Amino acid sequence: MILPLLLLLAAGPRSDVRAAHLAQLEAMGRKCGYRRSGWELLGTIGLRIQPHPHERFEALECMLREIDRSRVRFKVGFVGNEAYAPGKGS
């Protein structure tokens, strides 16, 4: 009985932080015209960015600039860029 209560208490604030960060990232994406499918929030501060091969550079640049200006220090990682290396098509 105590363990589920402790788990619920532990998850509460973290899920609130995650929801706030998601809302912030979604607002950045709308501002920049960057697709929601191009990023994923992992936990509360991990941010995986996987730009679509035809994504506008200006949209990605704007998104990265907004992330940098954010008060949240996201841990940003890029995924899948090797799929678009010269000589691999697309």
Distance bins in CASP14 RR format, pairs under 12 A and 6 or more apart:
PFRMAT RR
TARGET T0000
AUTHOR 0000-0000-0000
RMODE 2
METHOD distances of the structure
MODEL  1
1 7 0 0 0 0 0 1 0 0 0 0 0
1 8 0 0 0 0 0 1 0 0 0 0 0
2 8 0 0 0 0 0 1 0 0 0 0 0
2 9 0 0 0 0 0 1 0 0 0 0 0
3 9 0 0 0 0 0 1 0 0 0 0 0
3 10 0 0 0 0 0 1 0 0 0 0 0
4 10 0 0 0 0 0 1 0 0 0 0 0
4 11 0 0 0 0 0 1 0 0 0 0 0
5 11 0 0 0 0 0 1 0 0 0 0 0
5 12 0 0 0 0 0 1 0 0 0 0 0
6 12 0 0 0 0 0 1 0 0 0 0 0
7 14 0 0 0 0 0 1 0 0 0 0 0
7 15 0 0 0 0 0 1 0 0 0 0 0
8 14 0 0 0 0 0 1 0 0 0 0 0
8 15 0 0 0 0 0 1 0 0 0 0 0
9 15 0 0 0 0 0 1 0 0 0 0 0
11 17 0 0 0 0 0 1 0 0 0 0 0
11 18 0 0 0 0 1 0 0 0 0 0 0
11 19 0 0 0 0 0 1 0 0 0 0 0
11 43 0 0 0 0 0 1 0 0 0 0 0
11 44 0 0 0 0 0 1 0 0 0 0 0
12 18 0 0 0 0 1 0 0 0 0 0 0
12 19 0 0 0 0 1 0 0 0 0 0 0
12 44 0 0 0 0 0 1 0 0 0 0 0
13 19 0 0 0 0 0 1 0 0 0 0 0
13 20 0 0 0 0 0 1 0 0 0 0 0
13 44 0 0 0 0 1 0 0 0 0 0 0
14 20 0 0 0 0 0 1 0 0 0 0 0
14 21 0 0 0 0 0 1 0 0 0 0 0
14 43 0 0 0 0 1 0 0 0 0 0 0
14 44 1 0 0 1 0 0 0 0 0 0 0
14 45 0 0 0 0 0 1 0 0 0 0 0
15 21 0 0 0 0 0 1 0 0 0 0 0
15 22 0 0 0 0 0 1 0 0 0 0 0
15 41 0 0 0 0 0 1 0 0 0 0 0
15 43 0 0 0 0 1 0 0 0 0 0 0
15 44 0 0 0 0 1 0 0 0 0 0 0
16 22 0 0 0 0 0 1 0 0 0 0 0
16 23 0 0 0 0 0 1 0 0 0 0 0
16 44 0 0 0 0 1 0 0 0 0 0 0
17 23 0 0 0 0 0 1 0 0 0 0 0
17 24 0 0 0 0 0 1 0 0 0 0 0
17 41 0 0 0 0 0 1 0 0 0 0 0
17 43 0 0 0 0 1 0 0 0 0 0 0
17 44 1 0 1 0 0 0 0 0 0 0 0
17 45 0 0 0 0 1 0 0 0 0 0 0
17 46 0 0 0 0 0 1 0 0 0 0 0
17 72 0 0 0 0 1 0 0 0 0 0 0
18 24 0 0 0 0 0 1 0 0 0 0 0
18 25 0 0 0 0 0 1 0 0 0 0 0
18 41 1 0 0 1 0 0 0 0 0 0 0
18 42 0 0 0 0 1 0 0 0 0 0 0
18 43 1 0 0 1 0 0 0 0 0 0 0
18 44 1 0 1 0 0 0 0 0 0 0 0
18 45 0 0 0 0 1 0 0 0 0 0 0
18 46 0 0 0 0 0 1 0 0 0 0 0
18 47 0 0 0 0 0 1 0 0 0 0 0
18 72 0 0 0 0 0 1 0 0 0 0 0
19 25 0 0 0 0 0 1 0 0 0 0 0
19 26 0 0 0 0 0 1 0 0 0 0 0
19 41 0 0 0 0 1 0 0 0 0 0 0
19 43 0 0 0 0 0 1 0 0 0 0 0
19 44 0 0 0 0 1 0 0 0 0 0 0
20 26 0 0 0 0 0 1 0 0 0 0 0
20 27 0 0 0 0 0 1 0 0 0 0 0
20 41 0 0 0 0 0 1 0 0 0 0 0
20 44 0 0 0 0 1 0 0 0 0 0 0
20 45 0 0 0 0 0 1 0 0 0 0 0
20 70 0 0 0 0 0 1 0 0 0 0 0
20 71 0 0 0 0 0 1 0 0 0 0 0
20 72 0 0 0 0 1 0 0 0 0 0 0
21 27 0 0 0 0 0 1 0 0 0 0 0
21 28 0 0 0 0 0 1 0 0 0 0 0
21 39 0 0 0 0 0 1 0 0 0 0 0
21 40 0 0 0 0 0 1 0 0 0 0 0
21 41 1 0 0 1 0 0 0 0 0 0 0
21 42 0 0 0 0 0 1 0 0 0 0 0
21 43 0 0 0 0 1 0 0 0 0 0 0
21 44 1 0 1 0 0 0 0 0 0 0 0
21 45 1 0 0 1 0 0 0 0 0 0 0
21 46 0 0 0 0 1 0 0 0 0 0 0
21 47 0 0 0 0 1 0 0 0 0 0 0
21 67 0 0 0 0 0 1 0 0 0 0 0
21 70 0 0 0 0 1 0 0 0 0 0 0
21 71 0 0 0 0 0 1 0 0 0 0 0
21 72 1 0 1 0 0 0 0 0 0 0 0
21 73 0 0 0 0 0 1 0 0 0 0 0
21 74 1 0 0 1 0 0 0 0 0 0 0
21 75 0 0 0 0 0 1 0 0 0 0 0
22 28 0 0 0 0 0 1 0 0 0 0 0
22 29 0 0 0 0 0 1 0 0 0 0 0
22 36 0 0 0 0 0 1 0 0 0 0 0
22 39 0 0 0 0 0 1 0 0 0 0 0
22 40 0 0 0 0 0 1 0 0 0 0 0
22 41 1 0 1 0 0 0 0 0 0 0 0
22 42 0 0 0 0 0 1 0 0 0 0 0
22 43 0 0 0 0 1 0 0 0 0 0 0
22 44 0 0 0 0 1 0 0 0 0 0 0
22 45 0 0 0 0 0 1 0 0 0 0 0
22 46 0 0 0 0 0 1 0 0 0 0 0
22 47 0 0 0 0 0 1 0 0 0 0 0
22 72 0 0 0 0 0 1 0 0 0 0 0
22 74 0 0 0 0 0 1 0 0 0 0 0
23 29 0 0 0 0 0 1 0 0 0 0 0
23 30 0 0 0 0 0 1 0 0 0 0 0
23 41 0 0 0 0 0 1 0 0 0 0 0
23 72 0 0 0 0 0 1 0 0 0 0 0
24 30 0 0 0 0 0 1 0 0 0 0 0
24 31 0 0 0 0 0 1 0 0 0 0 0
24 39 0 0 0 0 0 1 0 0 0 0 0
24 41 0 0 0 0 1 0 0 0 0 0 0
24 44 0 0 0 0 0 1 0 0 0 0 0
24 45 0 0 0 0 0 1 0 0 0 0 0
24 47 0 0 0 0 0 1 0 0 0 0 0
24 63 0 0 0 0 0 1 0 0 0 0 0
24 66 0 0 0 0 1 0 0 0 0 0 0
24 67 0 0 0 0 1 0 0 0 0 0 0
24 69 0 0 0 0 0 1 0 0 0 0 0
24 70 1 0 0 1 0 0 0 0 0 0 0
24 71 0 0 0 0 1 0 0 0 0 0 0
24 72 1 0 0 1 0 0 0 0 0 0 0
24 74 0 0 0 0 1 0 0 0 0 0 0
25 31 0 0 0 0 0 1 0 0 0 0 0
25 32 0 0 0 0 0 1 0 0 0 0 0
25 34 0 0 0 0 1 0 0 0 0 0 0
25 35 0 0 0 0 0 1 0 0 0 0 0
25 36 0 0 0 0 1 0 0 0 0 0 0
25 38 0 0 0 0 0 1 0 0 0 0 0
25 39 1 0 0 1 0 0 0 0 0 0 0
25 40 0 0 0 0 1 0 0 0 0 0 0
25 41 1 0 0 1 0 0 0 0 0 0 0
25 42 0 0 0 0 0 1 0 0 0 0 0
25 44 0 0 0 0 0 1 0 0 0 0 0
25 45 0 0 0 0 0 1 0 0 0 0 0
25 46 0 0 0 0 0 1 0 0 0 0 0
25 47 1 0 0 1 0 0 0 0 0 0 0
25 48 0 0 0 0 0 1 0 0 0 0 0
25 49 0 0 0 0 0 1 0 0 0 0 0
25 63 0 0 0 0 1 0 0 0 0 0 0
25 64 0 0 0 0 0 1 0 0 0 0 0
25 66 0 0 0 0 1 0 0 0 0 0 0
25 67 1 0 0 1 0 0 0 0 0 0 0
25 70 0 0 0 0 1 0 0 0 0 0 0
25 72 0 0 0 0 1 0 0 0 0 0 0
25 74 0 0 0 0 1 0 0 0 0 0 0
25 76 0 0 0 0 0 1 0 0 0 0 0
26 32 0 0 0 0 0 1 0 0 0 0 0
26 33 0 0 0 0 0 1 0 0 0 0 0
26 34 0 0 0 0 0 1 0 0 0 0 0
26 35 0 0 0 0 0 1 0 0 0 0 0
26 36 1 0 0 1 0 0 0 0 0 0 0
26 38 0 0 0 0 0 1 0 0 0 0 0
26 39 0 0 0 0 1 0 0 0 0 0 0
26 41 0 0 0 0 1 0 0 0 0 0 0
26 63 0 0 0 0 0 1 0 0 0 0 0
26 66 0 0 0 0 0 1 0 0 0 0 0
27 33 0 0 0 0 0 1 0 0 0 0 0
27 34 0 0 0 0 0 1 0 0 0 0 0
27 36 0 0 0 0 0 1 0 0 0 0 0
27 63 0 0 0 0 0 1 0 0 0 0 0
27 66 0 0 0 0 1 0 0 0 0 0 0
27 67 0 0 0 0 0 1 0 0 0 0 0
27 70 0 0 0 0 0 1 0 0 0 0 0
28 34 1 0 0 1 0 0 0 0 0 0 0
28 35 0 0 0 0 0 1 0 0 0 0 0
28 36 0 0 0 0 0 1 0 0 0 0 0
28 38 0 0 0 0 0 1 0 0 0 0 0
28 39 0 0 0 0 1 0 0 0 0 0 0
28 41 0 0 0 0 0 1 0 0 0 0 0
28 47 0 0 0 0 0 1 0 0 0 0 0
28 49 0 0 0 0 0 1 0 0 0 0 0
28 59 0 0 0 0 0 1 0 0 0 0 0
28 60 0 0 0 0 0 1 0 0 0 0 0
28 62 0 0 0 0 1 0 0 0 0 0 0
28 63 1 0 1 0 0 0 0 0 0 0 0
28 64 0 0 0 0 1 0 0 0 0 0 0
28 65 0 0 0 0 1 0 0 0 0 0 0
28 66 1 0 1 0 0 0 0 0 0 0 0
28 67 1 0 0 1 0 0 0 0 0 0 0
28 68 0 0 0 0 0 1 0 0 0 0 0
28 69 0 0 0 0 1 0 0 0 0 0 0
28 70 1 0 0 1 0 0 0 0 0 0 0
28 72 0 0 0 0 0 1 0 0 0 0 0
28 74 0 0 0 0 0 1 0 0 0 0 0
29 35 1 0 0 1 0 0 0 0 0 0 0
29 36 1 0 0 1 0 0 0 0 0 0 0
29 37 0 0 0 0 0 1 0 0 0 0 0
29 38 0 0 0 0 1 0 0 0 0 0 0
29 39 0 0 0 0 1 0 0 0 0 0 0
29 49 0 0 0 0 0 1 0 0 0 0 0
29 55 0 0 0 0 0 1 0 0 0 0 0
29 59 0 0 0 0 1 0 0 0 0 0 0
29 60 0 0 0 0 0 1 0 0 0 0 0
29 62 0 0 0 0 1 0 0 0 0 0 0
29 63 1 0 1 0 0 0 0 0 0 0 0
29 64 0 0 0 0 0 1 0 0 0 0 0
29 65 0 0 0 0 0 1 0 0 0 0 0
29 66 1 0 0 1 0 0 0 0 0 0 0
29 67 0 0 0 0 1 0 0 0 0 0 0
29 70 0 0 0 0 0 1 0 0 0 0 0
30 36 0 0 0 0 1 0 0 0 0 0 0
30 59 0 0 0 0 0 1 0 0 0 0 0
30 62 0 0 0 0 0 1 0 0 0 0 0
30 63 0 0 0 0 0 1 0 0 0 0 0
30 66 0 0 0 0 0 1 0 0 0 0 0
31 59 0 0 0 0 1 0 0 0 0 0 0
31 62 1 0 0 1 0 0 0 0 0 0 0
31 63 0 0 0 0 1 0 0 0 0 0 0
31 65 0 0 0 0 0 1 0 0 0 0 0
31 66 1 0 0 1 0 0 0 0 0 0 0
31 67 0 0 0 0 0 1 0 0 0 0 0
31 69 0 0 0 0 0 1 0 0 0 0 0
31 70 0 0 0 0 0 1 0 0 0 0 0
32 38 0 0 0 0 0 1 0 0 0 0 0
32 39 0 0 0 0 0 1 0 0 0 0 0
32 51 0 0 0 0 0 1 0 0 0 0 0
32 55 0 0 0 0 0 1 0 0 0 0 0
32 56 0 0 0 0 1 0 0 0 0 0 0
32 57 0 0 0 0 0 1 0 0 0 0 0
32 58 0 0 0 0 1 0 0 0 0 0 0
32 59 1 0 1 0 0 0 0 0 0 0 0
32 60 0 0 0 0 1 0 0 0 0 0 0
32 61 0 0 0 0 1 0 0 0 0 0 0
32 62 1 1 0 0 0 0 0 0 0 0 0
32 63 1 0 1 0 0 0 0 0 0 0 0
32 64 0 0 0 0 1 0 0 0 0 0 0
32 65 0 0 0 0 1 0 0 0 0 0 0
32 66 1 0 0 1 0 0 0 0 0 0 0
32 67 0 0 0 0 1 0 0 0 0 0 0
32 69 0 0 0 0 0 1 0 0 0 0 0
33 39 0 0 0 0 0 1 0 0 0 0 0
33 55 0 0 0 0 1 0 0 0 0 0 0
33 56 1 0 0 1 0 0 0 0 0 0 0
33 58 0 0 0 0 1 0 0 0 0 0 0
33 59 1 0 1 0 0 0 0 0 0 0 0
33 60 0 0 0 0 1 0 0 0 0 0 0
33 61 0 0 0 0 0 1 0 0 0 0 0
33 62 1 0 0 1 0 0 0 0 0 0 0
33 63 1 0 0 1 0 0 0 0 0 0 0
33 66 0 0 0 0 0 1 0 0 0 0 0
34 49 0 0 0 0 1 0 0 0 0 0 0
34 50 0 0 0 0 0 1 0 0 0 0 0
34 51 0 0 0 0 1 0 0 0 0 0 0
34 52 0 0 0 0 1 0 0 0 0 0 0
34 55 1 0 0 1 0 0 0 0 0 0 0
34 56 0 0 0 0 1 0 0 0 0 0 0
34 57 0 0 0 0 0 1 0 0 0 0 0
34 58 0 0 0 0 1 0 0 0 0 0 0
34 59 1 0 1 0 0 0 0 0 0 0 0
34 60 1 0 0 1 0 0 0 0 0 0 0
34 61 0 0 0 0 1 0 0 0 0 0 0
34 62 1 0 0 1 0 0 0 0 0 0 0
34 63 1 0 1 0 0 0 0 0 0 0 0
34 64 0 0 0 0 1 0 0 0 0 0 0
34 65 0 0 0 0 0 1 0 0 0 0 0
34 66 0 0 0 0 1 0 0 0 0 0 0
34 67 0 0 0 0 0 1 0 0 0 0 0
35 49 0 0 0 0 0 1 0 0 0 0 0
35 50 0 0 0 0 0 1 0 0 0 0 0
35 51 0 0 0 0 1 0 0 0 0 0 0
35 52 1 0 0 1 0 0 0 0 0 0 0
35 54 0 0 0 0 0 1 0 0 0 0 0
35 55 1 0 0 1 0 0 0 0 0 0 0
35 56 0 0 0 0 1 0 0 0 0 0 0
35 59 1 0 0 1 0 0 0 0 0 0 0
35 60 0 0 0 0 1 0 0 0 0 0 0
35 63 0 0 0 0 1 0 0 0 0 0 0
36 49 0 0 0 0 0 1 0 0 0 0 0
36 50 0 0 0 0 0 1 0 0 0 0 0
36 52 0 0 0 0 0 1 0 0 0 0 0
36 59 0 0 0 0 0 1 0 0 0 0 0
36 63 0 0 0 0 0 1 0 0 0 0 0
37 48 0 0 0 0 0 1 0 0 0 0 0
37 49 0 0 0 0 0 1 0 0 0 0 0
37 50 0 0 0 0 1 0 0 0 0 0 0
37 51 0 0 0 0 1 0 0 0 0 0 0
37 52 1 0 0 1 0 0 0 0 0 0 0
37 55 0 0 0 0 1 0 0 0 0 0 0
38 47 0 0 0 0 0 1 0 0 0 0 0
38 48 0 0 0 0 1 0 0 0 0 0 0
38 49 1 0 0 1 0 0 0 0 0 0 0
38 50 1 0 1 0 0 0 0 0 0 0 0
38 51 1 0 0 1 0 0 0 0 0 0 0
38 52 1 0 0 1 0 0 0 0 0 0 0
38 53 0 0 0 0 0 1 0 0 0 0 0
38 54 0 0 0 0 0 1 0 0 0 0 0
38 55 1 0 0 1 0 0 0 0 0 0 0
38 59 0 0 0 0 1 0 0 0 0 0 0
38 60 0 0 0 0 1 0 0 0 0 0 0
38 63 0 0 0 0 1 0 0 0 0 0 0
38 77 0 0 0 0 0 1 0 0 0 0 0
38 78 0 0 0 0 0 1 0 0 0 0 0
38 79 0 0 0 0 1 0 0 0 0 0 0
38 80 0 0 0 0 0 1 0 0 0 0 0
39 46 0 0 0 0 0 1 0 0 0 0 0
39 47 1 0 0 1 0 0 0 0 0 0 0
39 48 1 0 0 1 0 0 0 0 0 0 0
39 49 1 0 1 0 0 0 0 0 0 0 0
39 50 1 0 0 1 0 0 0 0 0 0 0
39 51 0 0 0 0 1 0 0 0 0 0 0
39 52 0 0 0 0 0 1 0 0 0 0 0
39 55 0 0 0 0 0 1 0 0 0 0 0
39 59 0 0 0 0 0 1 0 0 0 0 0
39 60 0 0 0 0 1 0 0 0 0 0 0
39 63 1 0 0 1 0 0 0 0 0 0 0
39 64 0 0 0 0 0 1 0 0 0 0 0
39 66 0 0 0 0 0 1 0 0 0 0 0
39 67 0 0 0 0 1 0 0 0 0 0 0
39 74 0 0 0 0 1 0 0 0 0 0 0
39 76 0 0 0 0 1 0 0 0 0 0 0
39 77 0 0 0 0 1 0 0 0 0 0 0
39 78 0 0 0 0 0 1 0 0 0 0 0
39 79 0 0 0 0 1 0 0 0 0 0 0
40 46 0 0 0 0 1 0 0 0 0 0 0
40 47 1 0 0 1 0 0 0 0 0 0 0
40 48 1 0 1 0 0 0 0 0 0 0 0
40 49 0 0 0 0 1 0 0 0 0 0 0
40 50 1 0 0 1 0 0 0 0 0 0 0
40 74 0 0 0 0 0 1 0 0 0 0 0
40 76 0 0 0 0 0 1 0 0 0 0 0
40 77 0 0 0 0 0 1 0 0 0 0 0
40 78 0 0 0 0 0 1 0 0 0 0 0
40 79 0 0 0 0 1 0 0 0 0 0 0
41 47 1 0 0 1 0 0 0 0 0 0 0
41 48 0 0 0 0 1 0 0 0 0 0 0
41 49 0 0 0 0 0 1 0 0 0 0 0
41 67 0 0 0 0 0 1 0 0 0 0 0
41 72 0 0 0 0 0 1 0 0 0 0 0
41 74 0 0 0 0 1 0 0 0 0 0 0
41 75 0 0 0 0 0 1 0 0 0 0 0
41 76 0 0 0 0 0 1 0 0 0 0 0
41 77 0 0 0 0 0 1 0 0 0 0 0
42 48 1 0 1 0 0 0 0 0 0 0 0
42 49 0 0 0 0 0 1 0 0 0 0 0
42 74 0 0 0 0 1 0 0 0 0 0 0
42 75 0 0 0 0 1 0 0 0 0 0 0
42 76 0 0 0 0 0 1 0 0 0 0 0
42 77 0 0 0 0 1 0 0 0 0 0 0
42 79 0 0 0 0 0 1 0 0 0 0 0
43 72 0 0 0 0 0 1 0 0 0 0 0
43 74 0 0 0 0 0 1 0 0 0 0 0
43 75 0 0 0 0 1 0 0 0 0 0 0
44 72 0 0 0 0 1 0 0 0 0 0 0
44 73 0 0 0 0 0 1 0 0 0 0 0
44 74 0 0 0 0 1 0 0 0 0 0 0
44 75 0 0 0 0 1 0 0 0 0 0 0
45 67 0 0 0 0 0 1 0 0 0 0 0
45 70 0 0 0 0 0 1 0 0 0 0 0
45 71 0 0 0 0 0 1 0 0 0 0 0
45 72 1 0 0 1 0 0 0 0 0 0 0
45 73 1 0 0 1 0 0 0 0 0 0 0
45 74 1 0 1 0 0 0 0 0 0 0 0
45 75 1 0 1 0 0 0 0 0 0 0 0
45 76 0 0 0 0 1 0 0 0 0 0 0
45 77 0 0 0 0 0 1 0 0 0 0 0
46 67 0 0 0 0 0 1 0 0 0 0 0
46 72 0 0 0 0 1 0 0 0 0 0 0
46 73 0 0 0 0 1 0 0 0 0 0 0
46 74 1 0 1 0 0 0 0 0 0 0 0
46 75 1 0 1 0 0 0 0 0 0 0 0
46 76 1 0 0 1 0 0 0 0 0 0 0
46 77 1 0 0 1 0 0 0 0 0 0 0
46 79 0 0 0 0 0 1 0 0 0 0 0
47 63 0 0 0 0 0 1 0 0 0 0 0
47 64 0 0 0 0 0 1 0 0 0 0 0
47 66 0 0 0 0 0 1 0 0 0 0 0
47 67 1 0 0 1 0 0 0 0 0 0 0
47 68 0 0 0 0 0 1 0 0 0 0 0
47 70 0 0 0 0 0 1 0 0 0 0 0
47 72 0 0 0 0 1 0 0 0 0 0 0
47 73 0 0 0 0 0 1 0 0 0 0 0
47 74 1 0 1 0 0 0 0 0 0 0 0
47 75 1 0 0 1 0 0 0 0 0 0 0
47 76 1 0 1 0 0 0 0 0 0 0 0
47 77 1 0 0 1 0 0 0 0 0 0 0
47 78 0 0 0 0 1 0 0 0 0 0 0
47 79 0 0 0 0 0 1 0 0 0 0 0
48 74 0 0 0 0 0 1 0 0 0 0 0
48 75 0 0 0 0 1 0 0 0 0 0 0
48 76 0 0 0 0 1 0 0 0 0 0 0
48 77 1 0 1 0 0 0 0 0 0 0 0
48 78 1 0 0 1 0 0 0 0 0 0 0
48 79 1 0 1 0 0 0 0 0 0 0 0
48 80 0 0 0 0 1 0 0 0 0 0 0
48 81 0 0 0 0 0 1 0 0 0 0 0
49 55 0 0 0 0 0 1 0 0 0 0 0
49 59 0 0 0 0 0 1 0 0 0 0 0
49 60 1 0 0 1 0 0 0 0 0 0 0
49 61 0 0 0 0 0 1 0 0 0 0 0
49 63 1 0 0 1 0 0 0 0 0 0 0
49 64 1 0 0 1 0 0 0 0 0 0 0
49 67 0 0 0 0 1 0 0 0 0 0 0
49 74 0 0 0 0 1 0 0 0 0 0 0
49 75 0 0 0 0 0 1 0 0 0 0 0
49 76 1 0 0 1 0 0 0 0 0 0 0
49 77 1 0 0 1 0 0 0 0 0 0 0
49 78 1 0 1 0 0 0 0 0 0 0 0
49 79 1 0 0 1 0 0 0 0 0 0 0
49 80 0 0 0 0 1 0 0 0 0 0 0
49 81 0 0 0 0 1 0 0 0 0 0 0
50 60 0 0 0 0 0 1 0 0 0 0 0
50 76 0 0 0 0 0 1 0 0 0 0 0
50 77 0 0 0 0 1 0 0 0 0 0 0
50 78 1 0 0 1 0 0 0 0 0 0 0
50 79 1 0 1 0 0 0 0 0 0 0 0
50 80 1 0 1 0 0 0 0 0 0 0 0
50 81 0 0 0 0 1 0 0 0 0 0 0
50 82 0 0 0 0 0 1 0 0 0 0 0
50 83 0 0 0 0 1 0 0 0 0 0 0
50 84 0 0 0 0 0 1 0 0 0 0 0
51 57 0 0 0 0 1 0 0 0 0 0 0
51 58 0 0 0 0 0 1 0 0 0 0 0
51 59 0 0 0 0 1 0 0 0 0 0 0
51 60 1 0 1 0 0 0 0 0 0 0 0
51 61 0 0 0 0 0 1 0 0 0 0 0
51 63 0 0 0 0 1 0 0 0 0 0 0
51 64 0 0 0 0 0 1 0 0 0 0 0
51 77 0 0 0 0 0 1 0 0 0 0 0
51 78 1 0 0 1 0 0 0 0 0 0 0
51 79 0 0 0 0 1 0 0 0 0 0 0
51 80 0 0 0 0 1 0 0 0 0 0 0
51 81 1 0 0 1 0 0 0 0 0 0 0
51 83 0 0 0 0 0 1 0 0 0 0 0
51 84 0 0 0 0 1 0 0 0 0 0 0
52 59 0 0 0 0 1 0 0 0 0 0 0
52 60 0 0 0 0 1 0 0 0 0 0 0
52 80 0 0 0 0 0 1 0 0 0 0 0
52 81 0 0 0 0 0 1 0 0 0 0 0
52 83 0 0 0 0 0 1 0 0 0 0 0
52 84 0 0 0 0 1 0 0 0 0 0 0
52 90 0 0 0 0 0 1 0 0 0 0 0
53 60 0 0 0 0 0 1 0 0 0 0 0
53 80 0 0 0 0 1 0 0 0 0 0 0
53 81 0 0 0 0 1 0 0 0 0 0 0
53 82 0 0 0 0 0 1 0 0 0 0 0
53 83 1 0 0 1 0 0 0 0 0 0 0
53 84 1 0 1 0 0 0 0 0 0 0 0
53 85 0 0 0 0 0 1 0 0 0 0 0
53 88 0 0 0 0 0 1 0 0 0 0 0
53 89 0 0 0 0 1 0 0 0 0 0 0
53 90 1 0 1 0 0 0 0 0 0 0 0
54 60 0 0 0 0 0 1 0 0 0 0 0
54 84 0 0 0 0 0 1 0 0 0 0 0
54 90 0 0 0 0 1 0 0 0 0 0 0
55 61 0 0 0 0 0 1 0 0 0 0 0
55 62 0 0 0 0 0 1 0 0 0 0 0
55 63 0 0 0 0 1 0 0 0 0 0 0
55 64 0 0 0 0 0 1 0 0 0 0 0
55 81 0 0 0 0 0 1 0 0 0 0 0
55 84 0 0 0 0 0 1 0 0 0 0 0
56 62 0 0 0 0 1 0 0 0 0 0 0
56 63 0 0 0 0 0 1 0 0 0 0 0
57 63 0 0 0 0 0 1 0 0 0 0 0
57 64 0 0 0 0 0 1 0 0 0 0 0
58 64 0 0 0 0 0 1 0 0 0 0 0
58 65 0 0 0 0 0 1 0 0 0 0 0
59 65 0 0 0 0 0 1 0 0 0 0 0
59 66 0 0 0 0 0 1 0 0 0 0 0
60 66 0 0 0 0 0 1 0 0 0 0 0
60 67 0 0 0 0 0 1 0 0 0 0 0
60 76 0 0 0 0 0 1 0 0 0 0 0
60 78 0 0 0 0 0 1 0 0 0 0 0
60 81 0 0 0 0 0 1 0 0 0 0 0
61 67 0 0 0 0 0 1 0 0 0 0 0
61 68 0 0 0 0 0 1 0 0 0 0 0
62 68 0 0 0 0 0 1 0 0 0 0 0
62 69 0 0 0 0 0 1 0 0 0 0 0
63 69 0 0 0 0 0 1 0 0 0 0 0
63 70 0 0 0 0 0 1 0 0 0 0 0
63 74 0 0 0 0 0 1 0 0 0 0 0
63 76 0 0 0 0 0 1 0 0 0 0 0
64 70 0 0 0 0 0 1 0 0 0 0 0
64 74 0 0 0 0 0 1 0 0 0 0 0
64 76 1 0 0 1 0 0 0 0 0 0 0
64 77 0 0 0 0 0 1 0 0 0 0 0
64 78 0 0 0 0 0 1 0 0 0 0 0
66 72 0 0 0 0 0 1 0 0 0 0 0
66 74 0 0 0 0 0 1 0 0 0 0 0
66 76 0 0 0 0 0 1 0 0 0 0 0
67 73 0 0 0 0 1 0 0 0 0 0 0
67 74 1 0 1 0 0 0 0 0 0 0 0
67 75 0 0 0 0 0 1 0 0 0 0 0
67 76 1 0 0 1 0 0 0 0 0 0 0
67 77 0 0 0 0 0 1 0 0 0 0 0
68 74 0 0 0 0 1 0 0 0 0 0 0
68 76 0 0 0 0 1 0 0 0 0 0 0
70 76 0 0 0 0 0 1 0 0 0 0 0
78 84 0 0 0 0 0 1 0 0 0 0 0
80 88 0 0 0 0 0 1 0 0 0 0 0
80 90 0 0 0 0 0 1 0 0 0 0 0
81 88 0 0 0 0 0 1 0 0 0 0 0
81 90 0 0 0 0 0 1 0 0 0 0 0
82 88 1 0 0 1 0 0 0 0 0 0 0
82 90 0 0 0 0 0 1 0 0 0 0 0
83 89 0 0 0 0 1 0 0 0 0 0 0
83 90 1 0 0 1 0 0 0 0 0 0 0
84 90 1 0 1 0 0 0 0 0 0 0 0
END
